[in-house]
Amino acid sequence: MGDSRGGTIRSTPVTRNVGFDRERYLALQSEHINERRERFGGKLYLEFGGKLFDDHHASRVLPGFTPDNKIQMLETIKDEVEVVIAVSAHDLARNKVRADLGIPYESDVLRLIDEFRSYGLFVGSVVITQMTDEHRQARAFKRKLERLGLKVYRHYPIKGYPNDVSLIVSEAGYGRNEYIETERDVVVVTAPGPGSGKMATCLSQLYHDHQRGISSGYAKYETFPIWNLPLDHPVNLAYEAATADLDDVNMIDPYHLAAYGEQCVNYNRDVEIFPVLKLLLERLTGSSPYESPTDMGVNMAGVCISDDEVCRDAAKQEIIRRYFKALVAERRDELEPTISDRIALTMSQVGIVREDRPVVGPALEVERRSKGPSAAIELPDGRIVTGKTSALLGACSAMLLDSLKALAGIDDSVRLLAPETIEPIQTLKTEHLGSSNPRLHTDEVLIALSVSATYDPNAEAALDHLRELRGCDMHSSVILGSVDEGILRNLGVNVTSEPVYQSKKLYKKR
């Protein structure tokens, strides 16, 4: 018998097909950015939408797009690039967490700075947007950054934003913001997540540059929504599902339609802010180079899709993942099902249900049979491995061990961890560390397996296949604790779970 006694289910073989031409994308994006630089002839403020280093959403819905695509493009011009990181005081105040990494925005700003520097890119400063006197946490974060030797600037809320254009484009609007002193010609403005004020930061800089007689322009390095895909294309709908908590809505760009008679997809926040940008450029230069929000973007992703069907299928799976994540977030915080209902509507529009995620059914079936928490993972070749809770192992730990055995071709009857190996760890946990749960978590299992690998060839072989779990889909029949969730995320597993707690206790250890 295997470690979990859960089992392996043979499903239809799956190959991770590529649906996106990465090399063509990098070449086209670079070409179009150079064209924008030449058009403005001075500084270019380049707003980067989405994630720069680890755009896992893009890599999931556009198979072939690698998480570091954008940063690789920037590396080619790194001597001309300066990075400004924007973070909203509102997000700092509510300790907003970056969902894919499980860390607060405050920590992610520091992580981003380290990441940029590791690629040899110059981080010029941090700007805290939407800042008021009430934002104590933002003020404390500003002091922390300054003690670390970073320049920090403050931008303030503008009454009537984005509708009162005359006020915005005035000394009482953008003019009130602190001017960000920059040294290089390409200023990349990025952020831990959406809604951080990246565009407003760029526009504020254009205003201040004009006041100082500096020639500058603005463009947006965007990925989603993809302007030349249909509004109801699953890739665009997956973006809508990913930003459902922001009230972002994909829409036909009315300005582009009026100017060119062409239907292009954009989203509501860019459409809302476009009159501000257009008026600002007209006041500064006498005319605007852009007739629509779509014109602002440098986005060649749509023309680099090499297999539309692969991307459609991948996007549908992403929508289901977002649905489960919303359900769990609402359960954890005891919220009304606003976000999950919104995503459920998107699922109906695409014609998918939660059971279309291949690992959901097997996980729930094992739970039904075992009457305890269970988990299922789909391996790269289409096999689905399940794990159930036992006296020695949690469901995720059991599933993890059996997955590695399956990948390594180790017979299911072989135990990678003998009971006599596990029991001393359980004793340590319960008798000395005060744990009420003697079962091994995934981190403990991996440590025990690493120790066993020094003398057991099977354990060594299993560990050699750990990288193959990256990109695999997994589902749990209960909400995972923070340890298991974090380990699986670090392994690159796409985790979802039912919005159900294993225990009815009011205090949940995360």
Long-range contacts (C-beta under 8 A, 24 or more apart in sequence): 1-412, 1-413, 2-401, 2-402, 2-405, 2-412, 2-413, 2-414, 2-415, 3-393, 3-398, 3-401, 3-402, 3-405, 3-415, 3-416, 3-417, 4-386, 4-387, 4-388, 4-390, 4-393, 4-395, 4-398, 4-399, 4-401, 4-402, 5-388, 5-390, 5-398, 6-366, 6-374, 6-375, 6-385, 6-386, 6-387, 6-388, 6-395, 6-398, 6-399, 6-402, 7-366, 7-385, 7-386, 7-402, 8-383, 8-384, 8-385, 8-386, 8-402, 8-406, 8-412, 9-362, 9-383, 9-384, 9-385, 9-386, 10-382, 10-383, 11-358, 11-378, 11-382, 11-383, 11-384, 12-382, 13-381, 13-382, 14-378, 14-380, 14-381, 14-382, 15-380, 16-63, 16-380, 16-471, 17-63, 17-307, 17-310, 18-63, 18-64, 18-306, 18-307, 18-310, 19-62, 19-63, 19-64, 19-305, 19-306, 19-307, 19-308, 19-309, 19-310, 19-311, 19-314, 20-62, 20-63, 20-64, 20-65, 20-301, 20-304, 20-305, 20-306, 20-311, 21-64, 21-304, 21-305, 21-306, 22-64, 22-65, 22-66, 22-69, 22-304, 24-303, 24-304, 25-65, 25-69, 25-300, 25-301, 25-304, 26-69, 26-72, 26-73, 28-300, 28-303, 28-304, 29-73, 29-221, 29-298, 29-300, 30-73, 30-76, 30-77, 32-298, 32-300, 33-73, 33-186, 33-219, 33-221, 33-298, 36-217, 36-219, 36-298, 37-185, 37-186, 39-217, 39-289, 40-215, 40-216, 40-217, 40-289, 41-215, 41-217, 42-185, 42-209, 42-214, 42-215, 42-216, 42-217, 43-182, 43-185, 43-186, 43-187, 43-209, 43-214, 43-215, 43-216, 43-217, 44-185, 44-186, 44-187, 44-216, 44-217, 44-218, 44-219, 45-187, 45-189, 45-201, 45-202, 45-205, 45-206, 45-216, 45-217, 45-218, 45-219, 46-186, 46-187, 46-188, 46-189, 46-218, 46-219, 46-220, 46-221, 46-298, 47-189, 47-190, 47-198, 47-199, 47-201, 47-202, 47-218, 47-219, 47-220, 47-221, 48-188, 48-189, 48-190, 48-198, 48-221, 49-194, 49-198, 49-220, 49-221, 49-222, 49-223, 49-224, 50-222, 50-223, 50-224, 51-100, 52-112, 52-115, 52-190, 53-112, 53-115, 54-100, 54-101, 55-223, 56-100, 57-100, 57-224, 57-238, 57-239, 57-242, 57-318, 58-223, 58-224, 58-301, 60-314, 60-317, 60-318, 60-321, 60-494, 61-234, 61-235, 61-238, 61-239, 61-311, 61-314, 61-315, 61-318, 62-235, 62-301, 62-305, 62-311, 62-314, 63-310, 63-311, 63-314, 64-306, 65-301, 70-221, 71-119, 71-121, 74-119, 74-121, 74-188, 75-119, 75-120, 75-121, 77-186, 78-119, 78-120, 78-121, 78-122, 80-184, 80-185, 80-186, 81-121, 81-122, 81-184, 81-186, 81-187, 81-188, 82-122, 82-123, 82-124, 82-182, 82-183, 82-184, 82-186, 82-187, 82-188, 83-116, 83-121, 83-122, 83-123, 83-124, 83-187, 83-188, 83-190, 84-123, 84-124, 84-125, 84-126, 84-127, 84-180, 84-182, 84-187, 84-188, 84-189, 84-190, 84-201, 85-109, 85-112, 85-113, 85-123, 85-125, 85-126, 85-127, 85-189, 85-190, 85-191, 85-192, 86-126, 86-127, 86-128, 86-129, 86-189, 86-190, 86-191, 86-196, 86-197, 86-198, 86-201, 87-126, 87-127, 87-128, 87-129, 87-141, 87-191, 87-192, 87-196, 88-128, 88-129, 88-130, 88-191, 88-195, 88-196, 88-197, 89-128, 89-129, 89-130, 89-131, 89-132, 89-135, 89-137, 89-138, 90-130, 90-135, 91-192, 91-193, 91-195, 91-196, 92-128, 92-135, 92-137, 92-138, 92-141, 93-135, 93-136, 93-137, 93-138, 96-193, 98-192, 98-193, 99-325, 100-489, 101-489, 102-482, 102-485, 102-486, 102-489, 105-192, 105-193, 105-196, 106-137, 106-141, 108-192, 108-193, 109-141, 109-145, 109-192, 112-190, 112-192, 113-150, 122-183, 122-184, 123-150, 124-151, 124-180, 124-181, 124-182, 124-183, 124-184, 124-187, 125-150, 125-151, 125-152, 125-153, 125-180, 125-181, 125-182, 126-150, 126-151, 126-152, 126-153, 127-152, 127-153, 127-154, 127-155, 127-178, 127-180, 127-197, 127-201, 128-152, 128-153, 128-154, 128-155, 129-155, 129-196, 129-197, 129-200, 129-201, 130-155, 130-156, 130-157, 130-197, 131-155, 131-156, 131-157, 132-156, 132-157, 151-181, 153-177, 153-178, 153-179, 153-180, 154-178, 155-197, 155-200, 155-201, 155-204, 161-200, 162-272, 162-273, 162-275, 162-276, 165-275, 165-276, 165-279, 168-276, 168-280, 169-207, 169-276, 169-279, 169-280, 169-283, 174-203, 174-204, 174-207, 174-208, 175-207, 175-208, 175-211, 177-204, 177-208, 179-205, 179-208, 179-212, 180-205, 188-221, 194-243, 194-246, 194-248, 195-246, 199-270, 199-273, 199-277, 200-273, 203-273, 203-276, 203-277, 203-280, 206-280, 206-281, 206-284, 207-280, 207-284, 210-284, 217-289, 218-277, 218-296, 219-296, 219-297, 219-298, 220-270, 220-296, 220-297, 220-298, 220-299, 221-297, 221-298, 221-299, 222-297, 222-298, 222-299, 223-299, 223-301, 224-301, 225-250, 225-265, 225-266, 225-267, 226-265, 226-299, 226-301, 226-302, 227-253, 227-264, 227-265, 227-266, 227-294, 227-297, 227-299, 227-302, 228-264, 228-265, 228-302, 228-303, 229-265, 229-302, 229-305, 230-265, 231-265, 232-349, 232-350, 233-312, 233-315, 234-311, 234-312, 234-315, 234-316, 234-319, 234-350, 235-311, 235-312, 235-315, 236-265, 237-315, 237-319, 237-346, 237-349, 237-350, 238-315, 238-316, 238-318, 238-319, 238-322, 239-267, 240-267, 240-346, 241-318, 241-319, 241-322, 241-323, 241-343, 241-346, 242-318, 242-322, 243-267, 244-322, 244-326, 244-339, 244-342, 244-343, 244-346, 245-326, 245-339, 253-292, 253-293, 253-294, 255-291, 255-292, 255-293, 255-294, 256-291, 256-292, 256-293, 256-294, 256-295, 258-292, 259-291, 259-292, 260-291, 260-292, 264-292, 264-294, 266-292, 266-293, 266-294, 266-297, 270-296, 316-350, 316-352, 316-356, 317-356, 317-357, 317-473, 319-343, 319-346, 319-347, 319-350, 319-352, 320-347, 320-352, 320-354, 320-356, 320-357, 320-496, 321-357, 321-473, 321-494, 321-496, 323-347, 323-354, 324-354, 324-357, 324-475, 324-496, 324-497, 324-498, 324-499, 325-496, 327-498, 327-499, 328-479, 328-496, 328-497, 328-499, 330-499, 331-479, 331-499, 331-500, 331-501, 332-479, 332-508, 357-473, 357-475, 357-496, 358-384, 358-473, 359-384, 359-473, 359-474, 359-475, 359-496, 360-475, 360-496, 362-386, 363-475, 363-476, 363-477, 364-477, 364-498, 366-477, 367-477, 373-476, 373-477, 373-478, 373-502, 374-476, 374-477, 375-399, 375-474, 375-475, 375-476, 375-477, 376-474, 376-475, 377-403, 377-469, 377-472, 377-473, 377-474, 377-475, 377-493, 378-472, 378-473, 378-474, 379-403, 379-406, 379-407, 379-468, 379-472, 380-468, 380-471, 380-472, 389-439, 390-439, 391-438, 391-439, 392-419, 392-422, 392-423, 392-426, 392-439, 392-440, 393-422, 393-439, 393-440, 393-445, 394-437, 394-439, 394-440, 394-441, 394-442, 394-484, 395-476, 395-477, 395-478, 396-441, 396-442, 396-476, 396-480, 396-484, 396-488, 397-439, 397-440, 397-441, 397-442, 397-444, 397-445, 397-484, 399-474, 400-442, 400-445, 400-446, 401-445, 401-449, 401-462, 403-469, 403-472, 404-449, 404-462, 404-463, 404-465, 404-466, 405-458, 405-462, 407-462, 407-465, 407-468, 407-469, 408-458, 408-461, 408-462, 408-464, 408-465, 410-458, 410-461, 410-462, 414-458, 416-449, 416-452, 416-456, 416-458, 416-459, 416-462, 417-445, 417-448, 417-449, 417-452, 417-459, 421-448, 421-452, 422-448, 441-481, 441-483, 441-484, 441-487, 442-483, 442-484, 442-487, 442-488, 443-483, 443-487, 446-487, 466-491, 469-493, 478-502, 481-509, 481-510, 482-509, 482-510
